[in-house]
């Protein structure tokens, strides 16, 4: 009998040690705080907010603003800093700024000065092209209708090496075409610049000039 009482007492002791402590409902706890009073005091201090000081870069002295603790969170707006006086930005669209320094008389005088300074330049005729500048490849391109490589004139036998060496003397195809026309082209090819007889030297293409005319 005594043994059963002893075992019952030991079992009750283990159960008491494993029991979970029930928090005091009279003092609800906040997250991360000892009790609700500490949490609420910290929250009120956060809502009232510290003194905020803003200093725009290159602007006027700093503006100090104390948020209103009575305003709802999200509506505590700091006072806007005064506009900067930037001399690099025109204020001609600001009526107050213009009216403070201009009058009807001064505006009329300014317009009169602008009228007197206005100058109208009469157009002049474009200079005419002299006849000693060589062949006009633009006019020649507009006179032709065949494509590059389409033979129009009979040519003698010209080797590829001879043709390449002749074209290498000119920096551009336009210069080669001018020299070709100046030497009797397109009917004759004295410089071996047009072996296929299409009338275009060294692969010169009249297509861009034709398109520009349209």
Backbone torsions as a table, in degrees:
resi	resn	phi	psi	omega
1	UNK	NA	-45.0	-179.9
2	UNK	-64.9	-32.8	179.6
3	UNK	-66.5	-39.7	179.7
4	UNK	-65.7	-39.8	178.7
5	UNK	-64.2	-39.3	-179.6
6	UNK	-64.7	-43.1	179.7
7	UNK	-66.1	-36.3	178.2
8	UNK	-65.6	-38.5	179.4
9	UNK	-65.8	-41.1	178.9
10	UNK	-63.9	-40.5	179.8
11	UNK	-63.8	-41.1	178.6
12	UNK	-64.6	-35.8	178.4
13	UNK	-64.4	-42.3	177.4
14	UNK	-63.7	-40.8	179.2
15	UNK	-64.6	-38.8	179.2
16	UNK	-66.3	-36.5	-179.8
17	UNK	-69.9	-30.8	-178.6
18	UNK	-87.3	-7.1	-177.1
19	UNK	-68.2	142.1	179.4
20	UNK	-86.5	135.2	-179.3
21	UNK	-75.3	128.2	-180.0
22	UNK	-85.7	125.1	-178.8
23	UNK	-65.4	157.1	-179.8
24	UNK	-74.0	111.0	-177.9
25	UNK	-70.0	-18.4	179.5
26	UNK	-72.0	-20.6	179.1
27	UNK	-127.9	82.8	-178.3
28	UNK	-61.9	143.2	-178.6
29	UNK	-94.5	145.3	172.9
30	UNK	-97.4	162.8	-177.4
31	UNK	-68.2	118.7	177.8
32	UNK	81.4	9.0	-179.0
33	UNK	-127.9	158.7	-178.9
34	UNK	-68.0	-40.1	178.2
35	UNK	-152.1	177.0	-174.1
36	UNK	-68.0	-33.1	180.0
37	UNK	-62.7	-41.9	177.9
38	UNK	-64.5	-40.8	179.6
39	UNK	-62.9	-44.7	-178.3
40	UNK	-68.0	-37.5	179.2
41	UNK	-64.5	-41.5	179.2
42	UNK	-67.1	-37.6	179.3
43	UNK	-64.8	-42.8	178.8
44	UNK	-64.2	-36.8	177.0
45	UNK	-66.6	-35.0	178.5
46	UNK	-69.5	-40.2	179.9
47	UNK	-66.4	-37.7	179.1
48	UNK	-65.6	-31.9	170.4
49	UNK	75.1	153.1	176.1
50	UNK	-80.0	171.5	176.3
51	UNK	-73.1	127.1	-176.4
52	UNK	-104.7	128.4	-179.9
53	UNK	-119.9	124.0	179.6
54	UNK	-118.5	139.4	178.1
55	UNK	-134.2	101.7	178.8
56	UNK	-60.9	146.8	-179.3
57	UNK	-66.2	123.3	178.4
58	UNK	70.7	11.5	-175.7
59	UNK	-99.9	-161.5	-178.3
60	UNK	-75.0	179.7	179.2
61	UNK	-56.0	158.6	-174.9
62	UNK	-64.0	150.1	178.5
63	UNK	-107.7	125.2	-179.4
64	UNK	-101.4	128.4	-175.8
65	UNK	-130.2	132.0	175.2
66	UNK	-107.1	113.7	-178.7
67	UNK	-59.9	149.2	178.7
68	UNK	-81.9	115.5	-177.5
69	UNK	-69.2	-19.1	-178.4
70	UNK	-83.6	-15.9	-179.1
71	UNK	-78.2	148.1	178.6
72	UNK	-61.1	152.5	178.1
73	UNK	-62.6	135.9	-178.6
74	UNK	97.1	-12.0	179.5
75	UNK	-115.0	7.9	178.8
76	UNK	-85.3	93.3	-173.7
77	UNK	-99.9	129.1	178.5
78	UNK	-73.3	152.8	179.3
79	UNK	-65.1	137.4	-177.7
80	UNK	-72.1	141.5	178.3
81	UNK	-71.9	146.3	178.8
82	UNK	-63.2	150.9	-177.7
83	UNK	-63.5	143.5	-180.0
84	UNK	-78.0	145.9	177.0
85	UNK	-91.9	87.0	-176.9
86	UNK	-97.3	111.5	-177.5
87	UNK	-69.2	-13.8	-179.1
88	UNK	-81.5	-6.7	-178.4
89	UNK	-110.0	129.6	-178.6
90	UNK	-71.3	141.4	177.5
91	UNK	-113.9	25.3	-178.1
92	UNK	-64.1	-21.0	178.7
93	UNK	-91.3	0.0	179.0
94	UNK	-95.3	110.5	-175.0
95	UNK	-63.4	-41.8	-178.3
96	UNK	-64.3	-40.8	-178.4
97	UNK	-68.4	-40.8	-178.4
98	UNK	-71.9	-42.2	-178.2
99	UNK	-66.9	-21.4	179.7
100	UNK	-75.4	-19.2	-177.8
101	UNK	-125.1	-8.2	-179.2
102	UNK	-119.2	150.3	174.7
103	UNK	-128.0	173.8	177.7
104	UNK	-62.5	-39.2	-179.0
105	UNK	-67.6	-44.1	-179.0
106	UNK	-68.0	-33.9	178.1
107	UNK	-67.5	-40.2	178.2
108	UNK	-65.7	-39.0	178.7
109	UNK	-66.2	-37.6	178.7
110	UNK	-65.7	-41.7	177.2
111	UNK	-63.3	-37.3	179.3
112	UNK	-66.6	-38.8	177.4
113	UNK	-64.6	-37.9	178.2
114	UNK	-66.4	-37.9	178.2
115	UNK	-65.1	-39.9	-179.6
116	UNK	-69.5	-31.8	-180.0
117	UNK	-81.7	-11.4	-177.6
118	UNK	-70.1	132.9	178.3
119	UNK	-129.0	134.4	178.3
120	UNK	-108.6	121.0	-178.1
121	UNK	-93.0	123.4	-179.9
122	UNK	-75.5	138.7	179.0
123	UNK	-67.9	147.7	178.4
124	UNK	-115.7	154.0	179.9
125	UNK	-69.4	144.1	178.3
126	UNK	-68.7	142.1	179.4
127	UNK	-65.5	140.7	179.6
128	UNK	-81.9	146.8	180.0
129	UNK	-73.7	125.7	179.7
130	UNK	-75.5	162.5	-175.5
131	UNK	-83.5	-3.7	-175.8
132	UNK	-101.3	17.5	-179.5
133	UNK	-93.0	2.5	178.8
134	UNK	94.1	-178.0	-177.6
135	UNK	-64.6	149.5	177.8
136	UNK	-97.0	104.1	-176.9
137	UNK	-72.0	-23.7	178.1
138	UNK	-68.9	-47.4	178.2
139	UNK	-62.4	-37.8	179.1
140	UNK	-66.0	-40.4	179.6
141	UNK	-61.6	-38.0	-179.2
142	UNK	-75.0	-18.8	178.4
143	UNK	-84.0	-17.9	-176.7
144	UNK	-95.0	161.8	178.8
145	UNK	-137.1	-13.0	-179.6
146	UNK	-79.0	159.0	-179.9
147	UNK	-90.5	168.7	179.6
148	UNK	-66.7	130.6	-179.7
149	UNK	93.0	-9.1	178.3
150	UNK	-86.6	111.5	-174.0
151	UNK	-68.6	136.6	177.6
152	UNK	-125.2	-31.3	-175.8
153	UNK	-119.5	146.2	178.3
154	UNK	-78.3	133.4	179.5
155	UNK	-125.2	153.6	173.9
156	UNK	-78.7	177.6	-177.9
157	UNK	-76.3	121.1	178.6
158	UNK	-125.7	126.8	-179.3
159	UNK	-71.8	157.5	179.6
160	UNK	-64.0	-39.3	-179.5
161	UNK	-65.3	-40.3	179.3
162	UNK	-66.1	-38.0	178.6
163	UNK	-66.9	-44.1	-179.8
164	UNK	-65.1	-38.8	179.9
165	UNK	-67.6	-35.9	179.1
166	UNK	-69.2	-40.0	-179.4
167	UNK	-72.8	-24.4	-178.8
168	UNK	-68.4	-12.3	179.6
169	UNK	-77.3	-8.0	-176.4
170	UNK	-120.0	140.6	-176.7
171	UNK	-74.5	-31.6	-178.5
172	UNK	-134.8	163.5	176.8
173	UNK	-68.4	-31.2	177.9
174	UNK	-62.7	-42.8	178.4
175	UNK	-64.7	-38.2	177.8
176	UNK	-65.6	-38.9	179.6
177	UNK	-67.1	-39.3	177.2
178	UNK	-63.0	-44.3	178.7
179	UNK	-65.3	-37.1	178.6
180	UNK	-62.9	-45.6	179.4
181	UNK	-69.5	-36.0	180.0
182	UNK	-68.2	-24.5	-178.6
183	UNK	-93.7	15.0	176.4
184	UNK	110.1	2.4	178.4
185	UNK	-72.6	159.8	5.8
186	UNK	-88.6	-7.7	-176.9
187	UNK	-65.1	-39.7	-178.6
188	UNK	-119.5	147.9	-178.9
189	UNK	-124.5	77.4	-176.2
190	UNK	-73.6	-21.3	-176.8
191	UNK	-101.4	3.9	179.6
192	UNK	60.0	42.3	-179.7
193	UNK	-100.4	-10.8	-176.8
194	UNK	-135.9	70.0	-175.9
195	UNK	-69.6	-24.5	-178.1
196	UNK	-87.4	-8.3	174.5
197	UNK	75.1	23.5	177.5
198	UNK	-85.4	-6.0	-179.9
199	UNK	87.5	7.3	-177.9
200	UNK	-123.5	121.6	-174.5
201	UNK	-84.8	136.3	171.7
202	UNK	53.8	40.6	177.5
203	UNK	74.2	16.3	178.3
204	UNK	-61.6	137.8	-173.9
205	UNK	-119.6	120.4	-180.0
206	UNK	-82.4	-4.2	-173.6
207	UNK	-58.1	-44.1	-179.4
208	UNK	-59.8	-35.5	178.8
209	UNK	-71.6	-34.8	177.3
210	UNK	-67.4	-40.1	180.0
211	UNK	-67.1	-37.3	-178.5
212	UNK	-64.1	-25.7	-178.6
213	UNK	-76.0	-21.9	-173.9
214	UNK	-74.4	NA	NA
